[in-house]
Amino acid sequence: MPVFFAFSDESGKYKKERSDKFILKNPFYCRSVVLLEAGDWIKLKEEFYRLKKDLLDIGHQQEVKWSYIWSLFKHSQKGEGVPKNKPYIYLRNHSLDLLVDFIRKVLQLLSECRSCRIILTLTFNDREKTKPMEMKKIAKNHIAHAWGLADKEMRKIPESVCVFFFNREEPALERSLKEVFFEIYRESPPEKYSRIKDSLNFEYFPQSFGGQLADYCAGVFNGCCRLYPQSIDLLRNQIWSKILKEDNEALGYGITEIPKNSKNRAYLRGILEKIFTAEEKDYRISLDKKLK
């Protein structure tokens, strides 16, 4: 029986009631899902730890989160040192370009992996695009969409099953995810998610290789929606080929808006068009050079 692991993480934040300041800081709430067959997960995990050691000379338990790179970038912009109490203090002597290159090489492993599939979902925090909704309902829509696509993928492979893993979240969000899980299963016919393991699994992030993959994919997608050059580079060259597509179309399938509606899908289509019409010279820039 083929067993697949699906790792999910978020980037950005969402609130039912959103101030202008909150929206400016968090224009999008994104989630990613990375699916891997168990055998490929084992192989990629070994390669991931080898890259960590060879390229960055850090241990297995030391994280390289997507957000850490941009926190380090902000410290550099301000010309200040990294405070000792920050969780990324051990990365202070690594160049930003090297850290981005590490993530590029990790995502390249995904792009070359036979079984890898990626799902990306996005909520616009603009109050005109997304009316006030409880976080629980937003999370439910994100997860139900991802589970539906994962179940479809499993049905293409005889006797396959998929187990979902989520990174540990803030207590309120984690509680919402648990409630969402039970609601989705309670409200769905037994056969709808029959290829998805009927349990919710939370992982401690530093020990989860798959969770870090999901972190990178969610972070890159969020950055692309903001039209950040490095994110565009990574999505176009490392992630795009693995995003689930239906009839060669990703929008509305492997990439979709939450909640689903035609107006927001048009906005998302516009973002993707900008991403794929950007000239390579515009997005292959050095973070370190930009700081000088």
C-alpha positions in Angstrom: 0.0 0.0 0.0 1.6 3.3 -1.1 1.7 5.8 1.8 1.9 9.5 1.3 2.7 12.3 3.8 1.1 15.7 3.4 2.7 18.6 5.3 0.8 21.9 5.7 1.9 25.3 7.0 0.8 28.9 6.9 2.3 32.3 5.9 0.8 35.6 6.9 -2.1 36.1 9.3 -5.9 36.4 9.2 -8.4 38.1 11.5 -12.1 38.5 11.2 -11.9 42.2 12.1 -8.9 43.7 10.2 -7.5 47.2 10.8 -5.7 49.1 8.1 -2.4 48.6 9.9 -3.1 44.8 10.1 -3.9 44.6 6.4 -0.8 46.7 5.4 1.4 44.2 7.3 -0.6 41.1 6.3 -2.2 41.6 2.9 -2.6 37.8 2.5 -3.1 34.7 4.5 -1.6 31.7 2.7 -1.4 28.0 3.3 0.6 25.3 1.5 0.4 21.5 1.4 3.4 19.4 0.2 2.6 15.8 -0.7 5.4 13.2 -0.7 5.4 9.4 -1.0 7.0 7.9 2.1 10.0 6.5 0.3 10.8 9.8 -1.3 10.3 11.6 2.0 13.1 9.4 3.5 15.5 10.2 0.6 14.7 13.9 0.5 15.1 14.2 4.3 18.7 12.8 4.1 19.5 15.3 1.3 18.0 18.1 3.2 20.1 17.5 6.3 23.2 17.0 4.1 22.6 20.5 2.5 22.1 22.0 6.0 25.5 20.7 7.1 27.5 21.2 3.9 26.1 24.6 2.9 25.3 26.2 6.2 27.2 24.1 8.7 24.3 23.9 11.2 22.7 21.0 12.9 19.5 19.1 12.3 17.6 20.9 15.1 18.5 24.4 13.9 15.7 25.8 11.8 16.1 27.9 8.6 12.5 29.3 8.5 11.5 31.5 5.6 10.6 34.3 8.0 14.1 34.2 9.5 15.6 35.4 6.3 13.4 38.4 6.1 14.0 39.2 9.8 17.7 39.1 9.2 17.2 41.3 6.1 15.4 43.9 8.2 18.2 43.9 10.8 20.7 44.5 8.0 18.6 47.3 6.5 18.6 49.1 9.9 22.4 48.5 10.2 21.9 46.8 13.6 23.1 43.5 15.0 20.8 40.5 15.7 19.6 40.5 19.3 20.7 37.5 21.3 17.2 36.6 22.2 16.1 36.0 18.6 15.6 32.4 17.5 17.7 32.9 14.4 20.8 34.3 16.2 22.9 31.3 14.9 22.3 32.5 11.3 23.7 36.0 11.9 27.0 35.3 10.2 25.4 33.7 7.1 24.9 35.9 4.0 21.3 36.4 3.0 22.2 35.2 -0.5 23.5 32.0 0.9 20.4 31.4 2.9 18.2 32.0 -0.1 20.4 29.7 -2.1 20.0 27.0 0.5 16.2 27.2 0.2 16.5 27.2 -3.6 18.5 24.0 -3.5 16.0 22.4 -1.1 13.1 23.4 -3.3 15.1 22.0 -6.3 15.0 18.7 -4.6 11.2 18.9 -4.6 11.1 19.9 -8.2 13.1 16.7 -9.1 11.0 14.4 -6.9 8.7 12.1 -8.8 5.9 11.9 -6.2 5.9 15.6 -5.0 2.7 17.6 -5.4 2.1 21.1 -4.0 -1.2 22.8 -3.2 -1.4 26.6 -2.4 -4.4 28.5 -1.1 -4.8 32.2 -0.4 -7.1 34.5 1.5 -7.1 38.3 0.7 -7.2 40.3 3.8 -8.5 43.4 2.0 -12.0 44.0 3.6 -13.6 44.6 0.2 -12.3 41.2 -1.1 -13.0 39.1 2.0 -15.9 40.0 4.3 -15.6 39.4 8.0 -15.5 35.6 8.6 -14.4 33.6 11.7 -10.8 32.2 11.5 -12.3 28.8 12.0 -14.4 29.1 8.8 -11.5 30.4 6.8 -9.2 27.5 8.0 -12.0 25.0 7.2 -12.2 26.2 3.6 -8.4 26.1 3.2 -8.2 22.5 4.6 -11.3 21.1 2.9 -9.9 22.2 -0.5 -6.5 20.7 0.1 -8.0 17.4 1.4 -10.3 17.2 -1.6 -7.3 17.5 -4.0 -5.2 15.1 -2.0 -8.0 12.6 -2.0 -8.2 12.9 -5.8 -4.5 12.3 -6.2 -4.7 9.2 -4.0 -7.5 7.7 -6.1 -5.1 7.8 -9.1 -2.8 5.4 -7.3 -4.3 2.0 -6.3 -4.7 1.4 -2.5 -2.8 4.6 -1.6 -3.5 6.6 1.5 -2.4 10.0 2.7 -1.5 11.2 6.2 -1.7 14.9 7.0 0.7 16.8 9.3 0.4 20.3 10.5 3.0 22.5 12.1 2.3 23.5 15.7 0.4 26.8 15.6 -0.8 29.5 18.1 -3.1 27.8 20.6 -6.3 29.5 19.2 -5.5 28.5 15.6 -4.5 25.0 16.6 -7.7 24.6 18.5 -9.7 25.9 15.4 -7.9 23.4 13.2 -8.8 20.5 15.5 -12.4 21.6 15.5 -12.4 22.0 11.7 -11.0 18.5 11.3 -14.0 17.0 13.1 -16.5 19.2 11.4 -15.3 18.3 7.9 -15.4 14.6 8.6 -18.8 14.8 10.4 -20.4 16.7 7.5 -18.9 14.6 4.7 -20.1 11.3 3.4 -17.8 8.4 4.4 -16.4 7.9 0.9 -15.5 11.6 0.3 -12.1 11.6 2.1 -11.6 7.8 2.3 -8.0 8.1 1.2 -7.1 10.6 3.9 -6.0 9.2 7.3 -8.8 10.1 9.7 -6.6 11.9 12.3 -5.0 15.3 12.8 -1.3 15.3 13.5 0.7 18.3 14.8 4.5 18.3 14.6 7.2 20.2 16.5 8.7 22.3 13.7 12.5 22.0 14.2 12.1 18.2 14.0 10.0 18.1 10.9 11.7 18.2 7.6 8.3 18.1 5.8 7.1 21.0 7.9 10.0 23.1 6.8 9.2 22.3 3.1 5.7 23.5 3.7 7.0 26.6 5.4 9.1 27.5 2.3 6.3 26.9 -0.1 3.8 29.0 1.9 6.4 31.8 2.4 7.4 31.8 -1.3 3.7 32.0 -2.4 3.0 34.9 0.0 6.1 36.7 -1.2 5.0 36.1 -4.8 1.7 37.7 -4.1 3.6 40.7 -2.8 5.7 40.5 -6.0 9.0 40.0 -4.2 11.8 39.2 -6.6 13.3 36.2 -4.8 9.9 34.6 -4.3 9.1 35.0 -8.0 12.3 33.3 -8.9 11.7 30.4 -6.6 8.1 29.9 -7.6 8.8 30.0 -11.3 11.8 27.8 -11.3 11.5 25.4 -8.4 7.8 25.2 -7.3 5.6 25.8 -10.3 6.1 22.4 -12.0 4.9 20.6 -8.9 1.7 22.5 -8.3 -1.3 20.4 -9.0 -3.1 21.3 -12.2 -6.3 20.2 -13.9 -6.2 20.3 -17.7 -2.9 22.1 -17.4 -4.5 24.9 -15.4 -3.3 25.6 -11.8 -5.7 28.5 -11.0 -8.8 27.2 -9.2 -7.1 23.9 -8.5 -3.6 23.7 -7.1 -3.6 27.4 -6.6 -6.9 28.9 -5.4 -8.5 31.7 -3.5 -10.3 31.1 -0.2 -13.2 31.7 0.0 -13.8 30.9 -3.6 -15.5 33.5 -5.8 -15.0 34.8 -9.3 -14.0 38.3 -8.4 -11.1 37.2 -6.1 -10.1 34.6 -8.6 -9.7 37.3 -11.2 -7.5 39.3 -8.7 -5.4 36.1 -8.2 -5.1 35.5 -11.9 -3.8 39.1 -12.3 -1.1 38.4 -9.7 0.0 35.2 -11.5 0.1 37.0 -14.8 2.4 39.6 -13.2 4.6 36.9 -11.8 4.9 35.1 -15.2 5.4 38.3 -17.3 8.3 39.6 -15.1 11.6 39.6 -16.8 14.3 37.4 -15.3 16.6 40.4 -14.9 14.0 42.0 -12.6 13.9 39.2 -10.1 17.3 37.6 -10.0 18.9 40.2 -7.7 21.2 39.8 -4.7 19.8 40.5 -1.3 23.2 41.3 0.0 24.0 43.7 -2.9 20.7 45.4 -2.4 21.7 46.2 1.2 24.9 48.1 0.2 
